Structure formats: structure tokens, C-alpha cells
Amino acid sequence: MQSNRRKFAFLIFIISIVLSIAGIIFVYTGSYFYCIKHGVAPHLFALKQGIAFFTGVVISVLIYKYLDYRKLADRKYLWSLYGAAIFLLIIVLIFGKEVNNSKSWIFIGGFSVQPAEIAKVLVILFVSGYIKYKWYEIQSYPRIFAGFVVLSFFPVFLILLEKDLGSAMILSIVIFAILFITGLNIKYVLYPSILGAVMFVVAVITGPYRIARVKMLLDPAGYFHAPGKYNSYQLVQAFVAFAKGGLTGMGIGQGEQSKLLFLTFSFSDFIYAHIAEEAGGIGAGLVLLAFLAILYLGLSIADRTDEKLGKFMALGLTLYIFLQGMVHMGVNLGLVPTTGITLPFMSLGGTSLISMFIAVGFLMNIAKLLPKEEKINLRIMERGRYA
Amino acid sequence: MKLFYRIKHFISKLYNFIKPFKDDRLNLFIFISIFLFVAYSAKLLSLSHFNRNFWIHLVEKQFEGAIKVASERGKIFDRNGIPLAASEKVISFYIRPTEAEDKELLLKILLRKPEVIKKYLREKGSLTPENVKKITQRLEVFSLISDEEINKAYEKKYTIVKVKGDNGKHKEIKVPFVWLKKDLSISRKKAFKAVSTALRIYYTLSGENRFRKKYPDLLGYISEFQRVYPYSVGSVIVGVTNKMGEGLSGLEFILEKEKVITGDTVLLSGQKDARGRVYLGKEASIFLTKKKGNNVVTTIDGNLQYIFEKTLKKYGEEWHPKFINAVLMDPYTGEIIAASSYPFYDYGEKKDRSFISKLNPRFITAPYEPGSVMKPIVIAAAINEGVVTKDTIIDCPANYKVGNKVFHNEFHGRNVKLRTWEIIQYSDNVGVIKVVQKLGKEKYYRYLKAFGFGSKTGIDLPGENSGKLRNWKKWRDVEFATLAFGHNILTTTLQLAAAYSVLVNGGYYVKPKILSAIVDEKGKILKRFPSIKERRVISEKTSKIMRRILTMVVEGGTGTGTKFQNFFVGGKTGTALKYDPQIRQYSKSKITATFVGAFPMTNPRYVLAVTVDEPKVPKNMLWASKIAVPLFRELSERVLLYERVAPDKREYILMKNGEIVSKEINQDFILKNGIQSSKISH
């Protein structure tokens, strides 16, 4: 019988691989017309995604086989992780190029990479390691808690400077979730959360375009042809993609919204709508279920590990993947205000895909090192042989 | 009992599922995620199933697109079958100089260097003299493009296009596209062969992958219809088209509006994308049939039109008038044989700021006060009504007071007595006022209306003006008197020509026309435009008298400038002082000189009306007899020469035996133009 720990690792790995392969297919169907129109080979994006996929799988397998996550509790490794994350984020700020209003791309040779994606995973690893290392002090002394907050939110601040609000919010939610799971005094989590919520409301009220975004979220059809920049054109086109797909979909490669160029970013920010158009509501539902499954498996790993560091890391990484997926799907479904968040494993973005597989690799690694589960065997108990 | 057990089991399982973890804080995440899952699935179902049609209907229109396939425009012919306007398929070559990595190679191919062709064939392994010849022949089309033009295109590199950016501001974009040569009249097949061969040679020799390129068409062509005007005459009548091939003015405009000249425009429905491009399914083009536009035959004579335009231009450049109009009309059929208006647009001329005004057919759009040319109308009406005969003696005092205004006669203070026909001959104002007063306001108004004044002629040209004629009940006495010699009335040149046609053709008002037939592609006549005798205005007898009276003007009156040795010409001058709104009275330096006449007067074949507005000449020249008459003479002489009309004046000789023998005068009038007299039979 397969042991539980191997089962978790295997299942998470399989789900991420299936999602990625499906992602490559949908990136291809969503982008080949775009590529032709821009004068590049039609399979260029899918090919890039495929290369990133193989790299990611290899990296995750390497992490699973040859790494021990417990070593990250070492101060030396921890601080080098933090340094690497900050270094990557600052490099992006200096050399980054602005694409679609967010400055997150660096062009090295012919490749474009998004170092921030890797940095986010590193930050999560660092935060879980740091809390494990100092959780008692954090809990006891508000000053140290404040220092921790400054330390862990400095990268978030850097991400905000890159105008990537969505990612920054996801990362801060993940950090607070890790704090929450430590069994920390509820005040420490609750007050900042309330403060964040208040700040969010204030931001919405002060920024007129944010009000417009919330309004158009409530009434997308009414804002379809609204004048100016803040109309719900993209959102309505995403809705039309869902509607055109119906429950069974138009067939892989048959989607019209992306080919007639109505659904822009049908291979990145709006890939979920594109999937729904081609694979139907059923396919889109399966993607949603896959992300729930990842959450369930990740939380199970977090639940079963006897190591604090493993628990924090498993929770942080799982939540990171899950939240990003949920925000992306929420944007596509019109439940979350529009931000440019890609769908993990599926959207175009080699660095993002590799970073996701790094996260999966660590999850698998944690699963590998789960303690053996001792099942109480009644028969053995009767014989009195149990220890 | 069993069921109860099962339900209990299910609930406990559900509880275990919802609360699967030891750590309650982890369970909280699962609870939240289940809530999210329910919300997301509900929205997903609503979008893709329940509210599906709402979203599809909302944007239905964005997918509806159609492609307009226009067919070739019909031709416009003159009365002899000379095409005045035709459509031609033209090819324009373009090049993308910056996209080619090996620019020298592309240049060499365009210049058809034999070493490049040989190198290409060697690479292909088929280097034979025949093949070299074949490929050189295929590239022969590029010989139409000069080396200079190629170099110029290379230097230009980009075409700068203005595009509206995201922020609403216009920004300039460099497009790697330069026109190499525009509007070549070669076949599409030839262009295609040349371009594809050149590209094949380029990609073979340069080793570039054409599928990797953003713009693989380094060299290309675009074919379109271009409107050409082979005879380049009659721009005022024929009109022009814009770059899209839509009629802007003249017949091009009005025939397009009436859908005569345009062929079928087929709308093929297809799917439209976000950038407005339309994609057609295969089935869309299966039943595609389209008809070419019908050809139109006009009553214009291209050669006479050319003569008219040349002559008007010559005088126009001499006098610098505001405009000169000339209309040549057949008095019996109403056909307009030539009509021009200086300044006019010369086809092929650069379109400058005055371009639009040069397309204006002023002989129908610019009404003016005609002056004394109206006098024959008064006399014709009076004779027709029996108020006077042509020989009634009318007392013409030197000063004649009507209301509070004193009119003077033409004899500088002498009281004279004139016969009716002499009033016209000497163009006497007092005499004509007396005649019109005898006629009465209402009758005169009715006659003016019957002669076609104050209403549109209904000619098939855009922008016609009806002129201005007030109702007789509103006429004051002074106004009525001035109306007798053509003031307080606005007429167009064409209206005058039509009215004089009535005077000479036997008394019918014939509607002027410019279209004679619509002919389809194969030459079948689809519609004829018959001559319409709209109404009888004066009796045939009156018409005959009027012919004589008008002839006397030329033979011995104000129009002697146009007297021919061998033809009877009749007409009337008109010098109207122009009202100057700045000094609020009639200006003495601005006149409109008119001469309207018919020839040959024995059996009038042509009515010619000439108007010269505000000629800038010395004061002693400011008379219609000095301005309009010479122009009329030149035009009529050339018309008579061109149409080879037999002379109608005869010389009468008293023989010794007392007989009077008539003899034709100046027979070599036509012979000197190379026509044998035997061919001319009258």
C-alpha cells in the first residue's frame, strides 16, 4: 500500500503537470492568432511555455529528491534567501521595462523574465523560516513583531513600487495567514487586517478610477460602452467568452473571442475565460476543482507534518498558489476587481511557471518528510502486540 | 431503520470532510474555500448557462461585418462615342526598404542585373540561356520604374502615419512601407509574376527565412480602379471622383446618386474582429455575381468642348474676369453640345485651393442680371400678344419718367421715333419700356415664366440655381420698367440659351438636356432621353419675325462684331452694370457682358450664349459689343468650321437680261479645311 506522504506528493505533482500541459494547449490556441498578427511564429508562445514547463518539472523533481527543507531553518540560508529576494526585486525596479502598466519584466538577451515571481516564493520561504526561528519572541514582544512586519513587508513594498497591486495583496494575505496559523495572539492578525480593510476602502473612495472599477464590477453591462479608459469592455468580452462556451465549450482551438481579438490577453490575464470558451463551463469547473484539490492536499500536508517550519511553508506555498488562482478566476468571472493576475500553471509566463514548480517541489519535499502514520490495527491490539 | 443509519453515516462523513484536519485554524481555510467554491461555481453556471443569451446578445453587433465589393464604374461618352471618363485597373508597387537585410541584393534584383539572375539559376541548378531570358522577361515590369525612383524609395525608408494613441493624442508611427511607383497601367498577372519572382530570387540568395519575417512582402503591389479622363475635357460637366472612386461633382456625382454609373455593390456578410477586419466564410463568395456600371452617352461633343475650353481660357487669361460661361445648344432638341465655364479644372492639374471652385458649372449655378439680352423677350411677347407689330412706330423721347426715375434713350438727348425692330437693333431702353408698359405686368410675368426664367431647367447636373424672378404683384412701376431691359431679374446662362432657343426654333420651349442614352456593357441601349417640347411659348410666325429682328442686330446694330460674310447670325448683346453692395449703387467699372445668339439664321442649328463677368479691361472696352461679341464670333466661327455647315448667305447679282441670280458667297470657307464641296449638300 502506498504510504500517505508519497500519495500527497504524487497527487500534487500530477495535478500541477496536468494543469500545465492543459495550459500549454490553451496558451497555444489563445495566442497563435495573436502571434501571426504580430509577425512571429504561431507556436512561439506555446514553445516558450513548454520549455519553461520542462525546466520547472526538472527543478521540482530536483528539489523533491535532493533537498531537505528543514535546512532552511538555518540562519545562513534564511538570510541568503531574503537577500536574494530583495536583490531580484531591486534589479527589476532598476532594469525593469514597463509592460501593460506594471514594471516587472527584464529582458536578458532574447529572453524576458519576471524575477519578481521567483522573489515572491523566496519571500514566503523566508517568512515561514523566520517565524519558526523566532515565533516565541514575535508572540511575546510587540517590538519584535513590529520588526518582523517591517522585515517581511519590505519586499511587498518593493512589489507595490512595481505597480503590481494584486501580487502585493496576495503576498501580504499569505504572510498574515502564516502568522495566523502559528497560533499567534489573534489581535496581531485581526488589527492589521482591519487596518488593511479600512485602507482598502479609503483607497477605493479616494481614487476615482477605483470607484469606477468597483461600480463596473457591479454592473458590467452598463459600463460596456462607458466613455474613457474605465469601461468594462474587457470584462464583458470575458463574459461573452464564458457565454459562447456554454457548458460544453466550442472545442479546443475553436474559440472566437481570442481569434477575433476581442478577448485581449486570452493567453495570460484572461486565460480562464478562454478556457471556458473552448472547454466550456465543465472544463472551467474542473480547473476550479483542481485548485481546490491543491488547497486540500497542501493543507493536509501542513496538517500532518510535525515540523513547525514544514507547516508554515506548506501553508504559505499552498495559499500562494491557491489565492493567485482564485483571484485570477474571480477577475475573469467578475467577482474581483480587474487586476493583472495570471493563472498559476496555465497562463503564459515562463518565470511564473518555474516559480510555481519551485513551490510544488517544496510541497513535495515536505510531503516526503512527513512522519510515518501509525494506524491502530485492532487485530494487533487484541493480540496485545502494539507498542 | 436502514435509511436512518445511512443518513447518519452520511452526515458524519460530511462532518469529517468539512472538518478534516486536526488543526482548527486550518479547517477555517477549508470553510472559506468551500464558500468561495460555491460562489465561483454559481457565477460560472450563471455566465455559461443561465444568463448565456444575455451576454451574447449584448455584443451581437460587434461580430457583424460585411465587405463591400464594388464593381467597375461605367464610362461616360460624348455624342460621338469618345470616352470622356473611363475606369482603368492600375497597379501600384510598394517596397519595404528597412525590412530587407541584404538591401544591395534587392536593389540589384529590381535593376534586373544579369549576374544576380545567373547566380540564382546556378543555385537552382538550371542555368540555361533560355531560363535567364525567361526570368529577365518576368522582371521586365520593373523597367517601368526608374532607378531614381528606386533610390528615392530607399532613401525614404518609412512612411509616417498618424495614429490615435491610448491617451487620445495623435502620435506618429513609422511604417516600413514606401510607394515605389503608383498607378501603372499593367495587368495584374504581370505584376504578380514579377513580384513573386523577385521575392523568390531574394529569399533564395539571401538565405533569409521568409516565415520568420514580420513583413515577408519586401516588395508588393496593390491593384485598384482608377478613374481616367482620356480626352481631358469637360471637367465642369463630367466632374471628378475622389480617391475612393466616389463621384464628387458633375455627372460623376449625379449619375452615382441615381445609381446609373455604379455597378452592383455586393455586400458579403462575414465575421468582424476587434480591429474591424472582416473574415468571410467560403460560402460567401459562391453566388457572387456583380454587374458593371452602365455606360452613359452625353450630348456633349468632345471636340467642340475642347475648342470651347481652349477659347475661354485664351480670353480668360487676357481679361481676368470673374468667370466666363459659354453654352452651345441645339434649339430644336435642347441638347447641350458644349458648355464650359472658365476658370475650369484641367484633368491632371494639381489640386490646389481653388480646385472646388474650378469644378463649379457656373452656367447653371451662377445667376446674374442679364441686361439688354432680355429685350427680345419683351418684343417677342408683345408681338405674340398683338400689342405691337414689328413695324409699329414708337415714340422714344430723350428723357422718359417712370415713377421717380428718369430713363434716357440711346440717342444722347434727341427725341426719336423708332420701329419696334429698331428698338432691338439700337438697344433702346425707353422704347422697350414703352412696349412692356403696353404689354402689362401680368402678361410679361407669364411670358417670362413661359420662357423658363425663375425656374430650374431640370438639367441632369448638380447644383442648379433657379435664378430669381419675383411675382408680378410685387413689382413696382420702376422695377417693372427696369425688368424690360433685364434688371431686377437673375438668370443663368443656360436659361438664356433655352429662352433664345424658343425665339428661333418656332416657339417651343425645349427642355435642355445633357444625357442622351444609357447603354449597358454590351452596347444595348437601356434608356433614351428624348427631347421634350414642354410648351408652346410664342407662335411660329412670331418666331420667324424674331429671327429677322435678331439678325438685324448683327447685320447693322450692336452686334456687328460677329457679322460673317457668308452666314447669317442673329443675337443680342447685353451689358449689365453690376450692383456694388459697398457703394450701394450700380458700379460703373463692373459689368456683366452677355451675348446670346443663334446661327445660321436661315435655319438655326445652334444657340450660343456667352457670359463674361467683371472683365478687367479699360473703360472704353466695357461694352458687351467689345467683350462678349468677339468671343461669340470666335466660338461660332469655329463651331461652323468644325461642323462644316454650308453657308446660307447668298449674293444677288443683277444680270444684263434683267434677271436676278443668286450665288453662294465664299465657297472656299469650307474648302480650305480640306472638305470637298460636293459632300456638302443642303
HADDOCK unambig.tbl for C-alpha pairs under 7 A between the chains (distance, minus, plus):
assign (segid A and resid 39 and name CA) (segid B and resid 213 and name CA) 6.61 0.50 0.50
assign (segid A and resid 39 and name CA) (segid B and resid 214 and name CA) 4.13 0.50 0.50
assign (segid A and resid 39 and name CA) (segid B and resid 215 and name CA) 6.98 0.50 0.50
assign (segid A and resid 40 and name CA) (segid B and resid 212 and name CA) 6.43 0.50 0.50
assign (segid A and resid 40 and name CA) (segid B and resid 214 and name CA) 6.50 0.50 0.50
assign (segid A and resid 41 and name CA) (segid B and resid 212 and name CA) 6.62 0.50 0.50
assign (segid A and resid 181 and name CA) (segid B and resid 25 and name CA) 6.19 0.50 0.50
assign (segid A and resid 239 and name CA) (segid B and resid 47 and name CA) 6.55 0.50 0.50
assign (segid A and resid 239 and name CA) (segid B and resid 55 and name CA) 6.72 0.50 0.50
assign (segid A and resid 240 and name CA) (segid B and resid 55 and name CA) 5.50 0.50 0.50
assign (segid A and resid 240 and name CA) (segid B and resid 56 and name CA) 5.81 0.50 0.50
assign (segid A and resid 242 and name CA) (segid B and resid 47 and name CA) 5.92 0.50 0.50
assign (segid A and resid 242 and name CA) (segid B and resid 48 and name CA) 5.07 0.50 0.50
assign (segid A and resid 243 and name CA) (segid B and resid 47 and name CA) 5.59 0.50 0.50
assign (segid A and resid 243 and name CA) (segid B and resid 48 and name CA) 4.44 0.50 0.50
assign (segid A and resid 243 and name CA) (segid B and resid 49 and name CA) 6.97 0.50 0.50
assign (segid A and resid 243 and name CA) (segid B and resid 52 and name CA) 4.58 0.50 0.50
assign (segid A and resid 243 and name CA) (segid B and resid 55 and name CA) 6.44 0.50 0.50
assign (segid A and resid 243 and name CA) (segid B and resid 56 and name CA) 6.45 0.50 0.50
assign (segid A and resid 244 and name CA) (segid B and resid 56 and name CA) 6.92 0.50 0.50
assign (segid A and resid 245 and name CA) (segid B and resid 48 and name CA) 6.58 0.50 0.50
assign (segid A and resid 246 and name CA) (segid B and resid 48 and name CA) 4.36 0.50 0.50
assign (segid A and resid 246 and name CA) (segid B and resid 49 and name CA) 5.62 0.50 0.50
assign (segid A and resid 247 and name CA) (segid B and resid 48 and name CA) 5.92 0.50 0.50
assign (segid A and resid 247 and name CA) (segid B and resid 49 and name CA) 6.33 0.50 0.50
assign (segid A and resid 260 and name CA) (segid B and resid 273 and name CA) 4.22 0.50 0.50
assign (segid A and resid 260 and name CA) (segid B and resid 274 and name CA) 6.00 0.50 0.50
assign (segid A and resid 261 and name CA) (segid B and resid 273 and name CA) 6.07 0.50 0.50
assign (segid A and resid 261 and name CA) (segid B and resid 274 and name CA) 5.33 0.50 0.50
assign (segid A and resid 262 and name CA) (segid B and resid 273 and name CA) 6.75 0.50 0.50
assign (segid A and resid 262 and name CA) (segid B and resid 274 and name CA) 5.07 0.50 0.50
assign (segid A and resid 281 and name CA) (segid B and resid 44 and name CA) 6.65 0.50 0.50
assign (segid A and resid 281 and name CA) (segid B and resid 45 and name CA) 6.89 0.50 0.50
assign (segid A and resid 281 and name CA) (segid B and resid 48 and name CA) 5.93 0.50 0.50
assign (segid A and resid 285 and name CA) (segid B and resid 41 and name CA) 6.97 0.50 0.50
assign (segid A and resid 299 and name CA) (segid B and resid 26 and name CA) 6.82 0.50 0.50
assign (segid A and resid 303 and name CA) (segid B and resid 21 and name CA) 6.18 0.50 0.50
assign (segid A and resid 303 and name CA) (segid B and resid 22 and name CA) 6.73 0.50 0.50
assign (segid A and resid 303 and name CA) (segid B and resid 23 and name CA) 6.56 0.50 0.50
assign (segid A and resid 333 and name CA) (segid B and resid 43 and name CA) 6.68 0.50 0.50
assign (segid A and resid 333 and name CA) (segid B and resid 44 and name CA) 6.80 0.50 0.50
